[in-house]
Amino acid sequence: MAYDGIITYGITEELKERLTFGKIEKVYQPGSEELVLQIHTRKGNVKLYASAASQAARVCLTDGKFVNPAAPPNFCMLLRKHIQTGRITDIHQRGSERIIEMDIEAQTELGFTVSKRLIFEIMGKHSNIVLVALDTGKIIDSIKRISIDVNRYRQLLPGLEYRYPPKQDKVPFKEISTELSEKLDSDPEAAADPKYLLSHIQGISPGISRELARSGNPVERLEEILESIENGTAAPRVYLDETGKPLEFHLTELGEYVGAQEKTFDSISEATEYFYTHREESNAIRQRSNPLHRSVQASLDKARLKKQRLGEDLLQAENSEKYRLYGELLTANLHRVEPGAHEVTVISYYDNQPVTIPLDEKYAASKNAQNYFKKYSKAKTAVHEKTHQLEETSKDILYLESVLQSIESAHTLEELNQIREELEDTGYVRKRAQKGFRRKKSKPHPIEYTLPTGRKVFVGRNNKENDYLTTKMAGKRDLWFHTKDIPGSHVILPLEPNQSQEDIPEEIIYQVASIAAYHSKGKESQNVPVDFVPIRYVKKPSGAKPGMVIFTHNTTVYVDPKLPEGADGK
């Protein structure tokens, strides 16, 4: 994980500059392992966020909004008693470790000034936040209490003396020894081995060890990084994968990610906040989308199986003409059927060919004829009913495929909530029963792209937004785009009041079609067919499911899915 000792150093320097002599005005604990301090400084109020979560431990400044529990947890109440209204006198990092210490002067109820230390330990699953009395060195409390059953060496319980985590047999990155420096200078293999550097230098992450090894001169590269922190020239950045999910972050360039997407920030807190919030949101999206995906996939599989069976039944029903023929020929040849016969062969008066008719020997010939006419009548009724069922099932499949594509393309929890609302409204997902809770309907927020020419393009993120775009937002002259026979988003290109389709340059048509292909199931394909048509020719049938429309007068173009160069989506 990137939050190593060097990041801790950068954060500490930033907090020291921003928060020293600040007054702690409010203390909140939005989660069991989270802490938010609202601090008044000379430059205004700022919020400090700290987490002791094993997968997301960190300390940074934040602009985020948090939902606090109705009743403050015990640790929050304790901090309010001991440090709220206190003044921050110093912030420092312990050596090269992932430990930040905040010294606070506060007053007791009797007016005496006391010194406390809030210690943030950022150590993976062992992360913690501990309040210590400086005069005694004893623990007042911690956000996670650690008993002897959990850790025999180091307990974190009220009243015990605070002990730092055991030291590692490594050289702190802030004070590389002459011995290690000479070893790296004389041994090129060790200098180029990330594992060697990681096992001998305290406070660096695997990513930084690979960066130092790649540089050719680890000590010089490390000094360069530390100097950038000290003189304020560090360039915090977050590296992203092709889907926009954060891969790594640091306050220096990491050579192994050259070529990947990256975002740069003015401060290490901003980079830290972006990395963790987007990574946590990505994880939350995956966790939230999996049940929806499974539910929709199950409904889709069921609908496809139903379509297959309906097709088989329809094929069988359409072969029912022989029942009518059997009935007619039996009626015309009743005198030729012997009682108890299990079949009879007669000559068809349609083509003068012999026809063998199976019989139920329990019934007379006339009754067998009636039975064949009943089978024929039933089959004809089945053809009508099953044809209608097949049409409805085919529509359900198209709809479910479009929902599945929306789920797979969702990038925010808001989008998933909208999709769930849609599935609840259409009956594919059971509504969550919450007594006394009234769900607030989410508002549509289609994606807005700005083309290099300055034109706006709007894209629905799900079927509800597709309906909103097509039936409410778009004007009669606007152009509507959608991938041909492929699940995807509705895309709208607004036109000026005096413009028509013929006035739009071909280049713009292909750019918008590429956006439509990009927001479709065919995103990973090439030469994707996209229909476009003036919105007046797009109709939503009565009773149709969200996002389902019919259209005429369409033109089809073939494009590669992509966002036009310079297009800015928001």
N, C-alpha and C positions, 0 to 999 in steps of 0.2 A: 504494500500500500504506500502511496506517495507521501502521506503525512509523516515524514521522518524527522530526524533531529534538525535538518537544515530548514525544512518548512517551519518547524517549531521556532527556530531562531528568527526567521523572517517575520512570523506572526508576532513574536515577542517584541521585536524592535518596533513593529507597527503599533502594537497596543501601548507600548511604553510612550511613544510619541503622542498618541491620540488620547489616552486615558489617564495618564499620571496627573494627580491632583483633582481628578474628577470625583463627583459625589454620586454614590449609589442611591438612586431615588426609589427604584422599584425592583423587587425580586419576584420572578415567576418561575414555575416549574411545569411547563406544558405537558411533559411526558415523564415517565418514571425514571428515565436516565438523561433528561434534558434540563438545562438551566438557562434562563434569560435574565440578564441584568440590564436595567435601563439606567444609564449613567449620564449625568449632566456635566458637560465639559465647557471649556471656554469658547469652543466653537459650536456649541449647541448639544442637543441630546443625541446619544448614540446607543445602540443595543449590542450587547456582547452575548453571543450564543456559545454554549458549551454542551457537548454531548459525551456521555460515557458509554454509548452503545458500542458493542464489540466490533461491528462492521462499519461504523460511521463515526468513531470517536474523533472529536476535533474541537478547536476553539477558534473563533473568528468573529469579526464584526458582521452584523447582518441588517438588512432592511426588511427581512421577512415578517409576515404576520403569523401569529400563533394563536391557537385556541387553547385557553387555559381551563382546567377542570373547575367544576363548581366549588369544590372544597379543596384548598391548597394542601398538598402532601406535607407530611411531617417535616421533611428536610427543608422544604420551602419556608415553612413557618419558623423553623430554627434560624435560617439565614436572615429572615426579616427581623428577627429579634436581635441577632448579633451584628449584622453588617449593614442593614438598611439605614440610610442617612450617613453611613461612614464615608471616609475620604480615602481614595487610593493614593498611597504614598510611593509605591514602587512596583514594577513588574519586571521579572527577570526569568531567564531560563536556567534550570539547574544543569550546569556543565554543558554537555552536548546531548543530553537526554531529552526525551519527549515529555518533559515536565515543565509546566509554566507556573510560577508562583506569584500571586498577587497579594501584596501587603496592604492592609487596611487599618486605618485608625478610626475607631468608633467610640461612642460614649455609652457608659452604662446608665441604668435608670437613676443612679445617684449622681451622675454628672462626671464620673471619673473617665479619663481617656484610657482605652485599652487597645492593644495591637493584636490583630488576627491575621492569619494567612490562609488564603483560599488557594488550594493546590489542585491544579488540573493535571491528571496523569493520563497521557494519551498513549495507551499501550495495548491496543487490540482488545482481546477478551478480558484483560486485566485493567482496563481503563476505569478511572474513578474520579470523583470530585470530593475533596476532603477539606474540612474547615479545622484549623489548628490554632490553639492559643499560643502566641509567641513567647509569652513570659514563662510558660511551663513546658511548652513543646508537646502538650497532650492534645489528643484528638477530641474535638467537640462533637463532631459527627461526620458521616460521609454519605454520599448519595447511594452507595452500595456498601453495606456492612459485610466485612469479611471475617468470619470466625475461624477458630483453629481447625474446625472440621474441613474447611475449604483450603486453608493455607497454613501450614505449621510454622513457616518461617516468619510470616508477616500478617498480623491481624489488624484490621481497621475497624475498631469499635470505640465508642465514646469512653473517655477516661484513660485509654491506653496511650503510651508515648508513641508519637508518630515515628515510623522508621521508613527510610527511603528504600526503594527496590534494590535488590543486591546488584553490586557493580559487575559489569562484564569485563572479561579479560581482553579488552580492546583499547586502541588509542583513540581518544576523543577527536572528532574532526576539527575542533577549534584549536587543537594543540598537537598537530602531527609531530611526532618525535624525530629527532635527527636519525635515530637508528632505522625507523621505518622508511624515512625519506631516502636514506642511503641504500636500503634494501631494494626499493622500487627503482632507483637510478641504476643499480648494478644488475638487476634481474628483470630483463624485458618481459619474460614469460609471466612473472608475478604481476608486473605493472599492467599487463594486458588481460589478466584473469579476473573477471568480476567477482568470482567466488572468493578468491584470495583477498581482494579489497574489502568485500562485505564481512569477512571473518576477522579482519584486522583493524578496521576503522569503525569506531562507534558513532552511531547517529545517522548513518546513511542508509537509504533504501536500496533494494535491488536495481531499481531504475537508474538511480544515481551511480551505483557501482558499475553498471554497464556503460554509462556515459563517461565516467572517469577512465575506464579501461579503453574505451574507443578513442579517447583524446590522444593517447600516446604518452602523455605526461600527467598522471593522476594528481600529483601534488599541485602542479601549476594550475590545472583545471579547477581543482577544489578551491584554491586561493582566489581564483577569478570569480567563482560563484559567491564566496563569502564577501569579497570586496564589493560586489554588486549590491549585496544586502546593506552593507555598511554605508555606502555612498548614495544609496537610493536609486540605483540604475537597474535593479532587478526587473525582469520582464515576465511576470506571472502569465501562464498560459494553460489552457485545457485542450487536450487532444481528444478528438471525437472519431467514432467509426462512421461508416457510410450512412447509418440510420440516424446519426446525431447523438448517439449514446456516448457519454464520457468514457474514455479509455484510461487516461492518466492526466495528472496535472503536476506542475512544479513551477518554481520561480526562475527557471532557466530553460533554455532550449535543450530538448532531448533528441539526440541525433537519430535514435532508432525509430522515431515517429516522423521523420522528415517525409513530406509527401502526404501525410494524413491531414484531415481537416483540423483546424485549430482556431481557438478564440483567445485573444490576448486581453489582459485586464490591467487597470491602473494600480490595483493593490492585490496583495496576496489573499486578503480576506475575501475580495470579490471572486477571485478564482476558486478559492476553497468552497465558498458558498455555492457557486455555480456547479462545481463538480459533484458535490454531495447531494444537493437538492435534485439535480437532474438525474443522477444515478439512482437515488432513492425513488424518484418518480418513475424511472424506467422499470425498476424492480416492482414497484407497486402496480404499474400498468400491466406488467407480465402476470403478476399474481391475480389482478382483477380480471384480466382478459381471458385467462385460461378457462375458468368455469363457463364464461359466456361462449367461448369458442367451442368447448365440448358440447354445450347444450344445443347450439345452433348446428354443429356438425351432426349430432345425433338426429335432430329434426330433418336435416338435409338427407342423411342416409335413409331415414324412414320414408321420406317423400320419394326418393329415387327408387326404392324397392316397391313402393306403391305404384309408381309409374310403370315399372317393369311388369308387375302383375296385371295392372289394368290393360296394358298393351297385349299381354297374352290372352286375357279374357276377351278383349275386343276382337282379336284375331279369330278366336274360337267362335264368338258370336257372329262375326261376319261370314263364317262358313256354314250358316244355318239354312241356306237355300235348299239344301238336300232334304231338310225336314218338310218343307212345303211340297217338294216333289214327291216324297214318300207318301204324304197324306193324300195328294191328288191322285197318284197312281193306285193307291189302295182303294180309295173311294170308287174309282172307275173299274176296279177288278175284284170287288168283294166276292163275286161268285166263284172265283178261282182259288180262294184261300180255304184250305182244309182246316177243320177245327183242330187245335193243339199244335199247329205247325209253328216252327221256330223261325222260319223265313219263307219268302216267296219270291220267285223271279217272274217279272212281267216286262212287257215291251213299252218303252217310253214313247208317247205319241209326239214328243218334241223332236227326237232324232232317230226314232225307230231302233234304238239300241236296247239290249236287255239290261234291266236294273234289278239287282237282288236287294230285297228290303228285309232287314231284321224284324222279327215279331216277338212280342211277349205272349208265349203260348197260353198264359192264364186268361187272356182277353180275346174277345171276338175280333174279327178283322175291322169292323166299324170302329170299335173302341181303340184299336191300334192307330187307325187313321186320325181319330180325334186327338190322341196323345201327341202324334207328330205335329198336328196343327198348333197345339198348345206350346210345344217346344219351339216352333217357329215364331209364334207370337211373342213368347218370352224372350227369345234371342233378339228379336227386332227391338223390343223395349230396352234390353240390356245394351244394345249398340248405342242408342240415344243417350242413356244414362251414363254409360262408361265413357263415351266420347266427351260428355260434359265434365265428368270427373277427371278425365285425362287432361283436359284444357286447364282446369283449376289446379291440378297437381303440378303441371308444367309451370304455371304462374308462381306457385309456391316455391318451386325449385329456383326459378330466376330470382325471386325475392330473397330467399335464404342465401343464395350465392352472393348477392349484393351485400347482405348484412355481414357475411363472413369476410368479404373483402374489406368492409369498413372496419371490422374488428382488427384485422391484420395490419391495417394502415394507421390505426389510432396511435397518437403520440402523446395524448394527455388524458388524465383521469376524467376531465370534463367530457371529452369525446366518448369515453366508455360509458359514462353516466347517461349521456344522451342515447346511446345505442341500447342500453338496458331499458330506459324508459320506453323506447320504441318497441322493444321485444315484449315488455309488459303490456303495452297498449294493444299489441297484435295477438297476445295470448300465448306466445311461444315460451315465455318465462313467467313463472309465478311471481306475483307482486309480493314484496317484502312487507309483512304485517308488523307495523310498529304502532302500538296503541298511543293515541293522542298525537301522532306525528302526521303532519300534512306535507307531502312532498311539494317542493317548489319547482315548477316546470323551468327547465333550463332554456335560455334564449339562444337562438341560432347565431353562430359567429363563423360564417364561411371564410375560407382562406382567401386572402386578397393578394394578387400578384400585380406588380407593376412591370410592364414590358419595357425593354430598352427605349421604345418610342414614347413612353409615358402613358400608354393605354393601360387601363385597369382590366383585370380578369378575375372572376370570382369562381371559387370551387367549393362544392358541398363536401363536408367531411363525413357525412352519413346520410341515410335516406330522409330523415326529417329535414336536414339542411338542404338536401336536393329538392324536396317539395317546396321549401321556402323560397329557394332561388328561382325555381321554374314557374311556380304559380303565383308568387307574391312580389318578389323583388324585381324580376326581369320585366322589361318593357316589351311591347308588341314587336318592335323593330330589332330588338337585340338578337344576337346569334346564340344558338344553343348547341353545345358539342357533347358527344358521348361516344365511347368506343362501340364499334359495331359487334353485336352479339357477344360482348364481353362485359362482365360486371365492372362497374366503375362509377366515378362521380359525375354529377351534372356540372357542366362548365359553361359559364355565361360570359360572352364578350359584349359589353354594352356599346350601343351605337348612338351617335348624335341624332337629334330629331330629324335632321335633313339628310341623313345618310341611309344607304341601302346596302344590301349584301355585296352588290357589284362595286361599291365604292371602297371596299376594304382590300388593301394590297394582299396579294397571294402570300407574301412572307408572313404577314400577321396571322392569316388563316392557319398556316403550317405551325407557327409558334404556339398558338392556342390549342391546336389539335395535339401537339406534342405534350402539352400540359395535361390534356384529357387522358392521353395514353399513359402518362406518368402516374396519374391518380386512378389506376385501373388494375385489374387482375393481370393485364398484359405488360406490367411495368418492366419485367425482366426480358421481354421479347423484343423483336425487331420488326419493322415494317407492319405496325399495328394499324388495322382499319379504324378510322374515326368518322362518324357521321356528323354533319353539321347542317343546321336548318334554322330559318327564322322562327322565333319563339311562337309566333301565331299558329304555326303548324304542329305545335306540340300540345297534346291534350292528356288530361288525367281522367281515365274512365271512372264513373261513379262506383264507389265501393272498392277501388283499387288500393292495394297496400302502399305504404309510404315509399316514395321514390319510383313507383311504377307508372310509366306513361306510354302513350302511343304517338307516333309522328309520321308525317308524310312529307313529300317534296324535298327529301334529304339528298345531300351530295356526300360522297365518300372520298376521303383522302387517306393515304398510307404514310405513316410517319414513324420515326424512332422515338420512344418515350424519353423525354428529358425536359428539364426546365430551361428555357432560353437563357443564354448567357446574359448576366446582368439583371435577370428578373429577381425581384425582391418580394418574397412571400411573407405575409404576416397575419 
